[in-house]
Structures are given as structure tokens and as C-alpha cells.
Amino acid sequence: MIAEILSNKKLSDQYYVMELRCPELTDGVKPGQFLMFRVREGYEPYLRRPFSFYGIKFSKDQRTFEILYKVVGLGTRMMTGMKRGEKIDIIAPLGNGFSLPSDIRTAVIVAGGIGLAPLLFLTEEVNKNRKDKVEAIFLYGGRGKADIIDIDRIKNISSEVRICTEDGSMGSKMLVTELLEGYLKEKRTGEYDQRSTGIFSCGPKAMLKIVSSIARKYNIPCQVSLESFMACGFGACLGCVVKVLQGKNGDIAYERVCKEGPVFDSERIVWDE
């Protein structure tokens, strides 16, 4: 399908948010799903790039969506020069997104760096579509101040926001996994209720492994959105497989991040690989 660029805004030295219009985009796109973006026709770059949906706006007049991207290579450097009105070939929506239990009352969002993208969309949907107020606790970390973006937007949709950086240039000087453990310890003897709490996280694999361990320690359900290199985006190339536990016996199996994921129950992932 074809999407038209409406804006391509620079948020910081490395981060941009692009808004596009796509009349063909179907209803029901879930936070955590993604699209494959063709940067340009030709062979350089040859492969499409995967991007999580950062936000979606559907109205009677038009359907628009946003993607958040970080400049890390040729493809994303080329994207920074794209202008309003340019047409982009995309494949969307792809993958399986986050699932919100009907009885959830506290969503603990744990974002690391560019992992913000699907989680901001998730938090917006939590607030938009639920009759009963769900408390969204947003824990956001990065290497430094330059990796912390869109703070006002996050604060507008969250019950509480806590920020940290590895170098201490913004917020607390710690890892976001330490921020998560600190929050859970703090709430353990207060109003915190394990039965109606869920953790939702996206970021580097090493971070997600620790988030999963903390969730297990506190007996809290946890969903993680995995990041992976992808060639096709719809399961044909088998280039993004991850080892998982399957069935009651915990048999080892392989599933595709682009097809069965990118969102998984953290207990199913075989992390020690």
C-alpha cells in the first residue's frame, strides 16, 4: 500500500517522528504491531526497514499514523531528507501486538531508548479506549539526555512518569531496570496489587532479559516487544527467529519475531542464548 508523508519532524539530534496518511490502512491496528517501509526504489538500500507504529489517528476524513526513527545507518539517514507529499511504499500492519487483560488496573510501562515507540502508542490506547481508568506508570530510560524525547506527550497520557539516564544527564542516574525494581519495591507494601498489574516493555534484549527476571521475582505478568533485524517482515525468510518455550512441558521451539511476535509473554522467551 502507499502512504503519503505529511510531516517529518526532528525531535533531537538522532530522533525523528514522521507522520503519514494512508487511506488503505485497516482499523484495529494494535500497539506493538509494525510496518515495513521501503526507503526508495532500487538496490541501495535494498531491504525495507521495520518500524513500530508510534501513534494512529483515524477519522472520517483521513487515516494517519506516526513512526519514530533513530538515525543509525544509510536508510534512516536518507529518511531524514524526505519531504511532505512524498509517497512511500509500506506493508502494514504486521505482527502481533500487546494484549491488555480486561481486569488490569496498573500498566507499568518500561521503555528503553527507541523502544519508546510501541509503548507510547500502547499508553495512548490504554487511556483512550477503556471505560475504567487504568493507571499508566511510565518508566523511561536512555543512555543520555539526547535519548529522552517527547516527554510532554508522555506526561499527558501517563499517571506517573519516572526518567533515568545512564550518565545522569536527565532524571536519576541508573538503568531503567533499576528504576523498575525501585518502583516495585516502593509499592510492594502500599497500594500495589500484583493481581491487577501488568508490565509492558520494549528495548534492547539485555534490558528485556532483566525486566523479565524482575517480573518473575514479583510474580507480575510481563509482555515484551522484541527488536530484531528483518528482511521480509511476514515470516518467509526466517531471519528473525527466537528460541521460546512451548506447551505445558516447556519444549524448545523457534518462533518468528515478525510473525508470532514481536510481542511475547516474557516467560516464554529463552533468554540465555
C-alpha positions in Angstrom: 0.0 0.0 0.0 1.0 3.6 -0.5 1.4 6.2 2.3 1.9 9.9 1.8 4.2 11.9 4.1 2.5 14.7 6.0 5.5 15.8 8.1 9.0 14.6 9.1 9.9 16.3 12.3 13.3 16.3 14.1 12.9 15.7 17.8 16.6 15.7 18.7 20.0 15.1 17.0 19.2 11.4 16.3 15.4 11.0 16.6 12.7 11.9 14.1 9.0 11.4 14.0 7.3 11.0 10.6 3.5 11.4 10.1 1.9 9.7 7.1 -1.5 9.4 5.6 -2.7 6.0 4.3 -6.4 5.5 3.3 -5.8 1.8 2.9 -4.7 1.2 6.5 -7.2 -1.1 8.2 -9.0 -0.5 11.5 -7.7 -2.4 14.5 -4.0 -1.7 14.3 -2.7 -2.7 17.8 0.2 -1.2 19.7 3.2 -3.4 19.2 2.4 -4.1 15.5 4.7 -2.7 12.9 5.2 -1.9 9.2 7.8 -2.5 6.6 9.0 0.8 5.0 10.6 1.0 1.6 13.1 3.8 1.8 13.4 4.2 -2.0 13.2 2.2 -5.3 16.4 0.5 -6.3 19.0 -1.6 -4.6 20.5 0.8 -2.0 19.2 0.2 0.5 17.7 -3.0 -0.9 15.7 -4.2 2.1 12.7 -2.5 3.7 13.0 -1.2 7.2 10.7 -2.3 10.1 9.1 0.5 12.3 6.7 0.2 15.1 3.5 2.3 15.0 4.2 5.3 17.2 0.6 6.6 17.0 -2.5 6.3 14.9 -5.3 8.8 14.2 -8.4 7.6 12.4 -11.2 10.0 11.5 -14.0 10.2 8.9 -11.8 12.3 6.6 -8.4 10.5 6.8 -6.3 7.9 8.4 -2.8 8.9 9.6 -0.1 7.2 11.6 3.3 8.1 13.0 6.6 6.3 13.1 9.5 7.1 15.4 13.0 6.5 14.0 16.6 6.9 15.1 19.3 7.8 12.6 21.7 4.8 12.7 22.6 4.0 9.1 22.1 4.7 5.4 18.4 4.0 5.3 17.4 6.2 8.2 19.8 9.0 7.1 18.0 9.0 3.8 14.7 9.2 5.6 15.7 12.5 7.3 15.6 14.2 3.9 12.1 13.1 3.0 9.5 15.8 2.5 5.8 16.4 2.8 3.9 14.9 -0.2 6.4 12.1 -1.0 4.8 8.7 -1.5 6.1 5.7 0.4 5.5 2.0 -0.2 4.7 0.2 3.0 3.4 -3.2 4.1 1.2 -3.0 7.2 0.0 -3.9 9.7 2.3 -6.8 10.6 3.0 -9.0 13.6 1.1 -9.4 16.9 0.8 -6.6 19.4 0.3 -6.1 23.1 -2.8 -7.6 24.8 -4.4 -5.8 27.7 -6.2 -8.0 30.3 -9.7 -6.9 31.0 -9.0 -6.7 34.7 -5.8 -4.7 34.6 -5.7 -1.6 36.7 -2.0 -0.7 36.6 0.1 -0.8 33.5 3.8 -0.5 34.2 5.4 0.7 31.0 9.2 0.2 30.8 10.8 1.9 27.7 14.5 1.8 26.8 15.7 4.2 24.1 13.9 3.7 20.7 11.8 1.1 22.5 9.6 4.1 23.3 7.7 3.8 20.0 5.2 0.9 20.6 4.9 1.8 24.3 3.7 5.4 23.7 1.1 4.1 21.3 0.1 1.5 23.9 -0.3 4.1 26.6 -2.4 6.3 24.4 -4.7 3.4 23.6 -5.0 2.5 27.3 -6.3 5.9 28.1 -8.4 6.3 25.0 -10.4 3.0 24.9 -11.0 1.9 28.5 -14.1 2.9 30.4 -12.4 2.3 33.7 -9.3 4.4 34.4 -6.1 2.4 34.1 -3.1 3.8 35.9 -0.2 4.1 33.5 3.2 4.2 35.2 5.8 5.2 32.6 9.4 4.3 33.3 11.7 5.6 30.6 15.4 5.3 30.3 18.2 6.1 27.9 22.0 6.4 27.7 21.8 10.2 28.0 19.6 13.2 27.7 19.6 13.1 23.9 17.8 9.7 24.1 14.9 11.0 26.2 12.3 12.5 23.8 8.6 13.6 23.7 8.4 14.0 27.5 5.4 16.4 27.4 3.4 13.9 25.3 4.3 11.1 27.7 3.3 13.1 30.7 -0.1 14.0 29.1 -1.1 10.3 28.9 0.5 8.8 32.0 -0.4 8.8 35.6 3.2 9.0 36.7 6.5 9.3 34.7 9.9 8.4 36.0 13.0 9.1 33.9 16.6 7.9 34.2 19.8 8.0 32.1 23.0 6.0 32.4 25.1 9.2 32.5 22.8 11.1 34.9 22.2 13.9 32.4 18.5 13.7 32.9 16.5 12.1 35.7 18.0 9.6 38.0 21.5 8.1 37.2 20.7 4.5 36.8 19.4 1.8 34.4 15.7 1.7 33.6 15.7 -1.9 35.0 16.8 -0.4 38.4 14.1 2.2 38.1 11.6 -0.7 37.6 12.8 -2.6 40.6 12.8 0.5 42.8 9.2 1.3 41.8 8.0 -2.3 42.6 9.8 -2.3 45.9 8.3 1.0 46.8 4.8 -0.1 46.0 5.0 -3.6 47.4 3.6 -2.7 50.8 1.4 0.1 49.6 -1.5 0.2 47.1 0.3 -2.0 44.6 -1.7 -5.1 43.6 0.0 -7.9 41.8 -3.3 -9.4 40.5 -4.3 -6.4 38.5 -0.8 -5.2 37.5 1.0 -5.9 34.2 4.4 -4.9 32.9 4.9 -4.0 29.2 8.4 -3.4 27.9 10.4 -2.7 24.8 14.1 -2.0 24.4 17.5 -3.8 23.9 17.4 -7.6 24.5 19.8 -7.4 27.5 17.4 -4.9 29.2 14.3 -7.1 28.4 16.0 -10.1 29.9 16.4 -8.2 33.2 12.8 -6.9 33.0 11.6 -10.4 32.6 13.6 -11.6 35.6 12.2 -8.7 37.8 8.7 -9.5 36.7 9.2 -13.2 37.6 10.6 -12.1 41.0 7.5 -10.1 41.8 5.1 -12.5 40.1 3.8 -10.0 37.6 2.7 -10.8 34.1 5.0 -9.3 31.6 4.8 -8.7 27.8 7.9 -7.7 25.9 8.3 -6.4 22.3 11.5 -7.8 20.8 13.7 -5.8 18.4 15.2 -7.8 15.5 16.7 -7.4 12.1 14.1 -8.3 9.5 14.4 -9.0 5.8 10.8 -9.6 4.8 8.6 -8.8 7.8 6.0 -11.5 7.2 7.7 -14.8 8.2 9.1 -16.1 4.9 12.8 -15.6 5.3 13.1 -17.0 8.8 15.8 -14.3 9.6 14.3 -13.2 12.9 13.7 -16.4 14.8 13.9 -16.5 18.5 14.0 -19.5 20.8 10.9 -20.0 23.0 9.3 -22.4 25.4 6.2 -24.1 24.0 3.4 -26.2 25.6 3.0 -27.4 29.2 6.2 -29.3 29.1 8.3 -26.3 28.1 9.6 -27.8 24.9 12.0 -25.7 22.9 10.7 -24.2 19.7 11.5 -21.4 17.4 9.1 -18.5 16.5 9.5 -15.6 14.2 9.7 -12.1 15.7 7.9 -10.7 12.7 5.0 -13.2 12.7 4.4 -14.7 16.1 5.9 -11.6 17.7 7.2 -9.0 18.1 5.3 -9.1 21.4 5.7 -12.2 23.5 5.0 -13.3 27.1 8.4 -12.8 28.7 8.2 -16.2 30.4 8.2 -17.9 27.0 11.5 -16.4 25.8 14.7 -18.5 26.3 16.9 -15.6 27.3 20.2 -17.4 28.0 21.3 -17.6 24.3 
